[in-house]
Structure formats: C-alpha cells, structure tokens
Amino acid sequence: MLLAMTHVMLHLGLCAPIAQLPPESNVAVHVRLTDRSGRSTLDRTFRVERGDGPQTLVEFDSNFGTYRMDVATEKHDCRATDFLYFLNDDGARSITEQLDTAPPTVQVPLLLSGNAPQSLLYANPTFVVFDKSAAVCGKPVPAALTTAHSTVENDGDSYFAALYNDDPNHAPESELIALKLQTPTHQHHYVRLNIPYPTPPLPWPGGVLLDVTTDMMDGLATDPVDTLLCPRMWKTTVG
C-alpha cells in the first residue's frame, strides 16, 4: 500500500548574497526534514537557478506528519528553520520561507491545520489569544493579548497555521485561543477553540487538527460579531 504524499513547493525569499548574483547563477540549496525522533526523512541538496525575481523555488515530496525543516545555502551562508505539518492526503502545499544570513531563531509553535471550504479561506482566518478570565461565551470579546502572534497559509481546500507564544512567563492554561474570521461587511466573528493554552515550553510543537465544513461556516452567518462564539460543532483534535 502506497502512503499518501504531499507535494511541497518551497518558495525561498532570497538573502542579500544570493539576490546580488546574476539571474543565470545556480545555487545549491540543502533541505533537511527531521521527525520528532531526529530521524531525517529528507536530506537532499537541490540546484536551483537564482532567476530574476525575489524568490526561488524548490520542490519535493513528504509523508504526512510534523517535521522540522532546516534550509541552508552553505556557500552563501543563508539559512531558514521552521516546523511544518503535512496533512495525510495526496495534495500539494505551497510554503514561503525567508533565507537570512543571521542564524535562525528556533521558536516552537502550536501548529493548527485542517481541511476547509473556500468560505473559510475567503474569511481571512487568523488566530488570536484572550485572557481566559475576561473571555466569556456569548459576551463581547475583550482586547486580544499581544503576547502571541500567528501565521496562516491557505492552500486550496486546507489551511496551515502556527501560533507562537511570545511570552513564555504567562501561567499555563491562563489564555484562550479564538479563530478570528472576517465577514463580508468587514466585521469579525470569534470562535473559541477549546485547547489548553499556553502550555509549558516544549522542544517539539503540539498539533491541533480542526476540519471546517461549509455547514460550520454557514452556521456563523446569523451569529453576532465581536462576540465570543462557542458552537458545539467546532471540535478540535489535539495531537
């Protein structure tokens, strides 16, 4: 039985030493994926053309799961590091990383992902964090905390997000994560995710799977905006 693979299109923002090369120059890019045990599932050097744009492209396939990705162009001393989750399907995923001459800062995020309809992707999903003591279901949302930030990538019929805790001194499970969705009138719905947060600093990312359906999105249409919504059908799986 063949395992489902994700085809990865890795768009690399060029660091200054590479950006200064002629467009026809070839650049050796080393990509390494490692799993939780430290085992390499990809350890390969790709030769790509610098081109005339601000990015270059590397393509490869990966099994599903969570991996640490290290990218290096050793001749030019440019690097990038990230944690990634690949869904268990035969789809494609587009990832953008910025190469830098400075040593990469390795920050372990909470990874959130799932299948989703186009209506979710059109709603510009982001994740915000509230003080749990001030956030009450059915009540107006308090001001979002500035102690966390998130990144979200929408890819066809799925999304991939990373939530970074910028203040590890906050008490465990003292905060609440909400999915922030923009309405067609540029207001916002806030859907509570029942996930313990923050967790103590970990060497490997936690993972949360939240598949969103069209029915789930349609159910928000008549709900109040700027209110903490706690619908029962929005269920997460924590890995």
Contacts in CASP RR format, 6 or more apart in sequence:
PFRMAT RR
TARGET T0000
AUTHOR 0000-0000-0000
METHOD contacts of the structure
MODEL  1
MLLAMTHVMLHLGLCAPIAQLPPESNVAVHVRLTDRSGRSTLDRTFRVER
GDGPQTLVEFDSNFGTYRMDVATEKHDCRATDFLYFLNDDGARSITEQLD
TAPPTVQVPLLLSGNAPQSLLYANPTFVVFDKSAAVCGKPVPAALTTAHS
TVENDGDSYFAALYNDDPNHAPESELIALKLQTPTHQHHYVRLNIPYPTP
PLPWPGGVLLDVTTDMMDGLATDPVDTLLCPRMWKTTVG
3 63 0 8 1.000
3 64 0 8 1.000
4 63 0 8 1.000
4 64 0 8 1.000
4 88 0 8 1.000
4 89 0 8 1.000
4 90 0 8 1.000
5 61 0 8 1.000
5 62 0 8 1.000
5 63 0 8 1.000
5 90 0 8 1.000
6 61 0 8 1.000
6 62 0 8 1.000
6 63 0 8 1.000
6 64 0 8 1.000
6 86 0 8 1.000
6 87 0 8 1.000
6 89 0 8 1.000
6 90 0 8 1.000
6 91 0 8 1.000
6 92 0 8 1.000
6 93 0 8 1.000
7 59 0 8 1.000
7 60 0 8 1.000
7 61 0 8 1.000
7 91 0 8 1.000
7 92 0 8 1.000
7 93 0 8 1.000
8 59 0 8 1.000
8 60 0 8 1.000
8 61 0 8 1.000
8 62 0 8 1.000
8 86 0 8 1.000
8 92 0 8 1.000
8 93 0 8 1.000
8 95 0 8 1.000
9 57 0 8 1.000
9 59 0 8 1.000
9 92 0 8 1.000
9 93 0 8 1.000
9 94 0 8 1.000
9 95 0 8 1.000
10 31 0 8 1.000
10 57 0 8 1.000
10 58 0 8 1.000
10 59 0 8 1.000
10 60 0 8 1.000
10 71 0 8 1.000
10 95 0 8 1.000
10 97 0 8 1.000
11 55 0 8 1.000
11 56 0 8 1.000
11 57 0 8 1.000
11 94 0 8 1.000
11 95 0 8 1.000
11 96 0 8 1.000
11 97 0 8 1.000
12 29 0 8 1.000
12 55 0 8 1.000
12 56 0 8 1.000
12 57 0 8 1.000
12 58 0 8 1.000
12 71 0 8 1.000
12 80 0 8 1.000
12 96 0 8 1.000
12 97 0 8 1.000
12 98 0 8 1.000
12 99 0 8 1.000
13 54 0 8 1.000
13 55 0 8 1.000
13 56 0 8 1.000
13 96 0 8 1.000
13 97 0 8 1.000
13 98 0 8 1.000
13 99 0 8 1.000
14 50 0 8 1.000
14 53 0 8 1.000
14 54 0 8 1.000
14 55 0 8 1.000
14 56 0 8 1.000
14 99 0 8 1.000
15 73 0 8 1.000
15 76 0 8 1.000
15 78 0 8 1.000
15 98 0 8 1.000
15 99 0 8 1.000
15 100 0 8 1.000
15 101 0 8 1.000
16 101 0 8 1.000
17 76 0 8 1.000
17 77 0 8 1.000
17 78 0 8 1.000
17 101 0 8 1.000
18 27 0 8 1.000
18 50 0 8 1.000
18 56 0 8 1.000
18 73 0 8 1.000
18 76 0 8 1.000
18 78 0 8 1.000
18 99 0 8 1.000
19 54 0 8 1.000
21 27 0 8 1.000
21 50 0 8 1.000
22 50 0 8 1.000
23 49 0 8 1.000
23 50 0 8 1.000
23 51 0 8 1.000
23 52 0 8 1.000
23 53 0 8 1.000
24 49 0 8 1.000
24 50 0 8 1.000
24 51 0 8 1.000
25 49 0 8 1.000
25 50 0 8 1.000
25 51 0 8 1.000
26 47 0 8 1.000
26 48 0 8 1.000
26 49 0 8 1.000
26 50 0 8 1.000
27 47 0 8 1.000
27 48 0 8 1.000
27 49 0 8 1.000
27 50 0 8 1.000
27 56 0 8 1.000
27 73 0 8 1.000
27 75 0 8 1.000
27 76 0 8 1.000
28 45 0 8 1.000
28 46 0 8 1.000
28 47 0 8 1.000
28 73 0 8 1.000
28 74 0 8 1.000
28 75 0 8 1.000
29 45 0 8 1.000
29 46 0 8 1.000
29 47 0 8 1.000
29 48 0 8 1.000
29 56 0 8 1.000
29 58 0 8 1.000
29 71 0 8 1.000
29 72 0 8 1.000
29 73 0 8 1.000
30 44 0 8 1.000
30 45 0 8 1.000
30 46 0 8 1.000
30 71 0 8 1.000
30 72 0 8 1.000
30 73 0 8 1.000
30 74 0 8 1.000
31 42 0 8 1.000
31 43 0 8 1.000
31 44 0 8 1.000
31 45 0 8 1.000
31 46 0 8 1.000
31 58 0 8 1.000
31 60 0 8 1.000
31 69 0 8 1.000
31 70 0 8 1.000
31 71 0 8 1.000
32 40 0 8 1.000
32 42 0 8 1.000
32 43 0 8 1.000
32 44 0 8 1.000
32 69 0 8 1.000
32 70 0 8 1.000
32 71 0 8 1.000
33 40 0 8 1.000
33 41 0 8 1.000
33 42 0 8 1.000
33 43 0 8 1.000
33 62 0 8 1.000
33 67 0 8 1.000
33 68 0 8 1.000
33 69 0 8 1.000
33 84 0 8 1.000
34 40 0 8 1.000
34 41 0 8 1.000
34 67 0 8 1.000
34 68 0 8 1.000
34 70 0 8 1.000
35 41 0 8 1.000
35 65 0 8 1.000
35 66 0 8 1.000
35 67 0 8 1.000
36 66 0 8 1.000
36 204 0 8 1.000
41 62 0 8 1.000
41 63 0 8 1.000
41 67 0 8 1.000
42 60 0 8 1.000
42 62 0 8 1.000
44 60 0 8 1.000
46 58 0 8 1.000
46 60 0 8 1.000
48 56 0 8 1.000
48 57 0 8 1.000
48 58 0 8 1.000
49 56 0 8 1.000
50 56 0 8 1.000
55 96 0 8 1.000
62 86 0 8 1.000
63 86 0 8 1.000
64 86 0 8 1.000
64 87 0 8 1.000
64 88 0 8 1.000
64 89 0 8 1.000
65 85 0 8 1.000
65 86 0 8 1.000
65 88 0 8 1.000
66 83 0 8 1.000
66 84 0 8 1.000
66 85 0 8 1.000
66 111 0 8 1.000
66 204 0 8 1.000
66 205 0 8 1.000
66 206 0 8 1.000
66 207 0 8 1.000
67 83 0 8 1.000
67 84 0 8 1.000
67 85 0 8 1.000
67 86 0 8 1.000
68 81 0 8 1.000
68 82 0 8 1.000
68 83 0 8 1.000
68 84 0 8 1.000
69 80 0 8 1.000
69 81 0 8 1.000
69 82 0 8 1.000
69 83 0 8 1.000
69 84 0 8 1.000
69 97 0 8 1.000
70 79 0 8 1.000
70 80 0 8 1.000
70 81 0 8 1.000
71 79 0 8 1.000
71 80 0 8 1.000
71 81 0 8 1.000
71 97 0 8 1.000
71 99 0 8 1.000
72 78 0 8 1.000
72 79 0 8 1.000
73 79 0 8 1.000
73 99 0 8 1.000
77 101 0 8 1.000
78 99 0 8 1.000
78 100 0 8 1.000
78 101 0 8 1.000
79 99 0 8 1.000
79 100 0 8 1.000
79 103 0 8 1.000
79 104 0 8 1.000
80 97 0 8 1.000
80 98 0 8 1.000
80 99 0 8 1.000
80 100 0 8 1.000
80 104 0 8 1.000
81 104 0 8 1.000
81 106 0 8 1.000
82 95 0 8 1.000
82 97 0 8 1.000
83 108 0 8 1.000
83 109 0 8 1.000
83 111 0 8 1.000
83 162 0 8 1.000
83 205 0 8 1.000
84 95 0 8 1.000
84 111 0 8 1.000
84 160 0 8 1.000
85 111 0 8 1.000
85 113 0 8 1.000
85 160 0 8 1.000
85 205 0 8 1.000
85 207 0 8 1.000
86 93 0 8 1.000
87 113 0 8 1.000
87 114 0 8 1.000
87 115 0 8 1.000
87 158 0 8 1.000
89 158 0 8 1.000
92 155 0 8 1.000
93 153 0 8 1.000
93 155 0 8 1.000
93 158 0 8 1.000
93 160 0 8 1.000
94 153 0 8 1.000
94 155 0 8 1.000
95 153 0 8 1.000
96 153 0 8 1.000
107 164 0 8 1.000
108 201 0 8 1.000
108 202 0 8 1.000
108 203 0 8 1.000
108 204 0 8 1.000
108 205 0 8 1.000
109 162 0 8 1.000
109 163 0 8 1.000
109 164 0 8 1.000
109 165 0 8 1.000
109 205 0 8 1.000
110 162 0 8 1.000
110 163 0 8 1.000
110 165 0 8 1.000
110 195 0 8 1.000
110 197 0 8 1.000
110 199 0 8 1.000
110 205 0 8 1.000
110 206 0 8 1.000
110 207 0 8 1.000
110 208 0 8 1.000
111 160 0 8 1.000
111 161 0 8 1.000
111 162 0 8 1.000
111 163 0 8 1.000
111 205 0 8 1.000
111 206 0 8 1.000
111 207 0 8 1.000
111 208 0 8 1.000
112 127 0 8 1.000
112 160 0 8 1.000
112 161 0 8 1.000
112 162 0 8 1.000
112 163 0 8 1.000
112 193 0 8 1.000
112 207 0 8 1.000
112 208 0 8 1.000
112 209 0 8 1.000
112 210 0 8 1.000
113 158 0 8 1.000
113 159 0 8 1.000
113 160 0 8 1.000
113 161 0 8 1.000
113 207 0 8 1.000
113 208 0 8 1.000
113 209 0 8 1.000
113 210 0 8 1.000
114 158 0 8 1.000
114 159 0 8 1.000
114 160 0 8 1.000
114 209 0 8 1.000
114 210 0 8 1.000
114 211 0 8 1.000
114 212 0 8 1.000
115 157 0 8 1.000
115 158 0 8 1.000
115 211 0 8 1.000
115 212 0 8 1.000
116 125 0 8 1.000
116 154 0 8 1.000
116 157 0 8 1.000
116 158 0 8 1.000
116 159 0 8 1.000
116 211 0 8 1.000
116 212 0 8 1.000
117 157 0 8 1.000
117 212 0 8 1.000
117 213 0 8 1.000
117 214 0 8 1.000
117 217 0 8 1.000
118 156 0 8 1.000
118 157 0 8 1.000
119 214 0 8 1.000
119 217 0 8 1.000
119 218 0 8 1.000
120 159 0 8 1.000
120 181 0 8 1.000
120 212 0 8 1.000
120 217 0 8 1.000
121 154 0 8 1.000
121 156 0 8 1.000
121 159 0 8 1.000
123 181 0 8 1.000
123 182 0 8 1.000
123 183 0 8 1.000
123 189 0 8 1.000
123 217 0 8 1.000
124 181 0 8 1.000
124 182 0 8 1.000
125 152 0 8 1.000
125 154 0 8 1.000
125 159 0 8 1.000
125 161 0 8 1.000
125 179 0 8 1.000
125 180 0 8 1.000
125 181 0 8 1.000
126 150 0 8 1.000
126 152 0 8 1.000
126 179 0 8 1.000
126 180 0 8 1.000
127 150 0 8 1.000
127 152 0 8 1.000
127 161 0 8 1.000
127 163 0 8 1.000
127 177 0 8 1.000
127 178 0 8 1.000
127 179 0 8 1.000
127 180 0 8 1.000
127 193 0 8 1.000
128 144 0 8 1.000
128 145 0 8 1.000
128 148 0 8 1.000
128 150 0 8 1.000
128 177 0 8 1.000
128 178 0 8 1.000
128 180 0 8 1.000
128 190 0 8 1.000
129 144 0 8 1.000
129 145 0 8 1.000
129 147 0 8 1.000
129 148 0 8 1.000
129 163 0 8 1.000
129 175 0 8 1.000
129 176 0 8 1.000
129 177 0 8 1.000
129 178 0 8 1.000
129 197 0 8 1.000
130 141 0 8 1.000
130 142 0 8 1.000
130 144 0 8 1.000
130 145 0 8 1.000
130 175 0 8 1.000
130 176 0 8 1.000
130 178 0 8 1.000
130 228 0 8 1.000
131 142 0 8 1.000
131 145 0 8 1.000
131 174 0 8 1.000
131 175 0 8 1.000
131 176 0 8 1.000
132 173 0 8 1.000
132 174 0 8 1.000
132 175 0 8 1.000
132 176 0 8 1.000
133 174 0 8 1.000
134 142 0 8 1.000
135 141 0 8 1.000
135 142 0 8 1.000
135 176 0 8 1.000
135 178 0 8 1.000
135 192 0 8 1.000
135 228 0 8 1.000
136 228 0 8 1.000
137 192 0 8 1.000
137 228 0 8 1.000
137 229 0 8 1.000
137 230 0 8 1.000
138 224 0 8 1.000
138 227 0 8 1.000
138 228 0 8 1.000
138 229 0 8 1.000
138 230 0 8 1.000
139 227 0 8 1.000
139 228 0 8 1.000
140 226 0 8 1.000
140 227 0 8 1.000
140 228 0 8 1.000
141 178 0 8 1.000
141 190 0 8 1.000
141 226 0 8 1.000
141 227 0 8 1.000
141 228 0 8 1.000
145 175 0 8 1.000
146 166 0 8 1.000
147 165 0 8 1.000
147 166 0 8 1.000
147 167 0 8 1.000
147 170 0 8 1.000
147 175 0 8 1.000
148 163 0 8 1.000
148 164 0 8 1.000
148 165 0 8 1.000
148 166 0 8 1.000
148 167 0 8 1.000
148 175 0 8 1.000
148 198 0 8 1.000
149 163 0 8 1.000
149 164 0 8 1.000
149 166 0 8 1.000
150 161 0 8 1.000
150 162 0 8 1.000
150 163 0 8 1.000
150 164 0 8 1.000
151 161 0 8 1.000
151 162 0 8 1.000
151 164 0 8 1.000
152 159 0 8 1.000
152 160 0 8 1.000
152 161 0 8 1.000
153 159 0 8 1.000
153 160 0 8 1.000
153 161 0 8 1.000
162 205 0 8 1.000
163 177 0 8 1.000
163 197 0 8 1.000
165 198 0 8 1.000
168 198 0 8 1.000
168 201 0 8 1.000
170 198 0 8 1.000
172 196 0 8 1.000
172 198 0 8 1.000
172 199 0 8 1.000
172 200 0 8 1.000
173 196 0 8 1.000
173 197 0 8 1.000
173 198 0 8 1.000
173 199 0 8 1.000
174 198 0 8 1.000
175 197 0 8 1.000
175 198 0 8 1.000
176 192 0 8 1.000
176 193 0 8 1.000
176 197 0 8 1.000
177 192 0 8 1.000
177 193 0 8 1.000
177 195 0 8 1.000
177 197 0 8 1.000
178 190 0 8 1.000
178 191 0 8 1.000
178 192 0 8 1.000
178 193 0 8 1.000
178 228 0 8 1.000
179 190 0 8 1.000
179 191 0 8 1.000
179 193 0 8 1.000
179 210 0 8 1.000
179 234 0 8 1.000
180 188 0 8 1.000
180 189 0 8 1.000
180 190 0 8 1.000
181 188 0 8 1.000
181 189 0 8 1.000
181 190 0 8 1.000
181 191 0 8 1.000
181 220 0 8 1.000
182 188 0 8 1.000
183 189 0 8 1.000
183 225 0 8 1.000
187 225 0 8 1.000
187 226 0 8 1.000
188 225 0 8 1.000
188 226 0 8 1.000
189 220 0 8 1.000
189 223 0 8 1.000
189 225 0 8 1.000
189 227 0 8 1.000
189 229 0 8 1.000
190 226 0 8 1.000
190 227 0 8 1.000
190 228 0 8 1.000
190 229 0 8 1.000
191 220 0 8 1.000
191 229 0 8 1.000
191 230 0 8 1.000
191 231 0 8 1.000
191 234 0 8 1.000
192 228 0 8 1.000
192 229 0 8 1.000
192 230 0 8 1.000
192 234 0 8 1.000
193 208 0 8 1.000
193 210 0 8 1.000
193 234 0 8 1.000
193 236 0 8 1.000
194 236 0 8 1.000
195 208 0 8 1.000
195 236 0 8 1.000
195 238 0 8 1.000
199 206 0 8 1.000
206 238 0 8 1.000
206 239 0 8 1.000
207 238 0 8 1.000
207 239 0 8 1.000
208 236 0 8 1.000
208 237 0 8 1.000
208 238 0 8 1.000
208 239 0 8 1.000
209 236 0 8 1.000
209 237 0 8 1.000
209 239 0 8 1.000
210 234 0 8 1.000
210 235 0 8 1.000
210 236 0 8 1.000
210 237 0 8 1.000
212 234 0 8 1.000
215 233 0 8 1.000
216 231 0 8 1.000
216 233 0 8 1.000
216 234 0 8 1.000
219 231 0 8 1.000
220 229 0 8 1.000
220 231 0 8 1.000
223 229 0 8 1.000
END
